[in-house]
Amino acid sequence: MKIAVGIIGILLGLISMLQSCAVATGGSITANHDLAGAGSVGVLVGLLFFVGGAFAFGLPLVSAIIFVVGSLFAFIAASSFTDMKIWAFADLILAAMAFFAGRSARAARIKASGVAQK
């Protein structure tokens, strides 16, 4: 599941950054400062998608935290740029997937080492 989270996170990050760049540019052209600012936050959310996807391969729990932070930024920007709600929920879904992937990998490591859990 770590590989799936990583690939999906990286791809969604690229798509989100492209869309947010277009929105930020459109907001700047039309002098809509709220939309331009929300587009800029969207670029940051896309970058966090990308970084979270990269961390999912080796450190899925760190990836889950990054996805949650990205989701918080996306919910903040969703007032001006409503598509950010979609990216926020996608971030939360990827955070849950990364969390459970990290938890299952940890359980497998503990089971392989033969240490009994309390």
HELIX and SHEET records of a PDB file:
HELIX    1   1 LYS A    2  ILE A   29  1                                  28    
HELIX    2   2 HIS A   33  PHE A   55  1                                  23    
HELIX    3   3 PRO A   60  ALA A   77  1                                  18    
HELIX    4   4 MET A   84  SER A  113  1                                  30    
END                                                                             
